[in-house]
């Protein structure tokens, strides 16, 4: 992600987050008044020239927004309640070896897709070609190995649903996780098959 995009995302994120905080405290978001219109506009400068020299001090106008961005921010020195980021239900997604040679026998002829779950969850691992054709699917319930809290592994020997070896090339492993509370997360991992 370019630095300019990241800075813009921070401004948009602040704009969207603060009205929610005000609403939860039983207050409404600050209204724009005529005295606020004379204040300086918010400029986003590029770090390292990511926007280019001609756009370095571009003003970003957000469509449909009548309130200046600075009036949505809490005043200096005012503390807002701390918000924890949601805990990711899946982490540490990897596979080894990558790429792997599916012609070899035993552990050398497969890759192990590994991931860690923070709680039991329903997990679906689907392999796709780079063109999007489905190759193979595994479904794991929360009590199965593959859907349990902790480290889970799924071996893939380079075969499709019919048990035939796939051709060499790149493949996509899509891991979909649905927790008991309905949280849905999808992670994608590229895997190479060589011959």
N, C-alpha and C positions, 0 to 999 in steps of 0.2 A: 504494500500500500504506500503511495506517495505521501510525503509529509504534509503536503497541502491538503490532501483528502482527509488525513487524520485530523488536522486542525479544524477543518470545516465540520467534521463529525463531532468534535468536541463542542462546538458552538451549537449545533443542532441538538446534541444530547442534552446540553444544559437547558436549552429552550423547552424541550419536552419533559425533562425530569422535574423542574421546579414547580410548574403548575400542579403536578400530582402531589408533591409534598405539601403545598398550600391547601389543597383540597382535603388531604388526610388530617390536617390540623384543624379543620373546620373553617378555614379562611378561603377567600377567593383569590385568584391570581391578581397581582397588582394591575390596575387599569392605567392605560396611557392617558396622560393629560397634556394640555397644550404647552405647559412649561417644560415638559420632557423633550419636546420636539426640537428645541434649540441646542441640545447637547450633541457632542461629537458622535458621528457614526462609528460603528465598529469596523475596523479594517483588519484583514487577516494577511499578514506578511508571510512570504514563503521563506523557509529555512533552506539554505543551500541552493536557491534559485529554482526550486521545483516547479514554481508557477511560471517562470520565465521573467525576464527583466521588464517587459511591458505590462505584466499582470501582478507585479510584486505587491502593490497596494490596492488590490481589487476589493471593492465593497460587495459583500454578499447580501442580497435582498432575498428574504425568504417569502415566497408567495403566500398571500392570505394572512400575513402577520401584521397587525396594526400596532403592536406594542414593541417599542425598541428592545433589543436584546438585553441591554444593561438593566432595564427595569424589571426583567424577569429573574435576574440574579439576586441572591440575598445580599443585603448591604454588608460592607466590610465589617468584620468583627462579629457578625451574627452567625451563630452556629445552627446548622440544620441537622436533623437526626441522621445518624450514620446509617447507611444502607449497605448491607453485605451483598456481594455479588452472588447469584445463584450458584450452588455447588454443581459442578459438572458431574453427571451420573456416570460418564465413561471417560477414562483418561488412559494415558500411556499406551496408545494404540501403535503396534509395530508388527513386523513380520520378519522372520529370519529363516533361511537365507533369502535374500532378495537381490538379484534374480536367483532362480533355482532351476536345476536341470531335471525335468520330470521323467527323463529316460532312465535315470539311476534308480536303484532299488533302495528300500528302507528309508531311513530318515533323510538321507542325502537327496532323495527323489521327491521331496515335499517341502513346502514352506509352512511354518507355524505362525498363524495369525494370533497375536496375543493382545489382550486389553484388560483393563481393571475397571470393575464396577464398584460404586460406593454403596450399593444396595442390590438386593435381588431384583431382577427386571426381566421382561420379555425381550429377547434379542433375536434379530433376523440378520444373518450374514448372507449377502447375495454377491456372486461374482458376475461381472459383465465384461464383454469385449470392449475395446476402445470405441467401437461403433455403437455400443449400447445394447447388444444382444445378450440376453440372460444366458449364463453358462451353468450355474449351479446355485442352489439355495439351501441354507441350514436354518432351522427354527429351533429356538431354545426357550423353554418355559422358565419362570423364576427359580424353580427347584432343580432344574437340570444343570449339568456341567455345561457352561457356556452362558448361563443366565444367573449364576450365583454371585453374591457379593465377594469381592476379591479378584485375584488374577484368574482369567479364563483363557483357554487356548483352543483354537480350531485348526486342525491340520488340513492342508489341501495338497493333494498329490497331482494336481494338474489334470484332473478328469472332469468331464461334464456330468450331467444328470444320468446319462446312459452308460457311464463308466468308461467312455472313450477318452483317450488322451487329447488334450487341446493342442492347437498349433502354437508354435513359438510366437512370442510377441508380448505386448503389454495388456494387462487386465486391471480392472477396477474392483476392489472389494468394498462394498457398501455395507456398513454396520449400522443397523437401526435399533435403537434402544427405547423401550417404553416402560417407565417405572410404574409402580402401583398408584401413584398420585396423578398419573396421566402425562407426566413430563415426557416429551418425545425429542430425542437427539439422534442425528445422523452424522456418521463419520465416514470419510472416504480415504482409502489407501490404495496406492498404485503398486502392482506386483508384476514382475517380469518373469516370463517362462523362456528358457533357452534350451537349445538342442545341440 
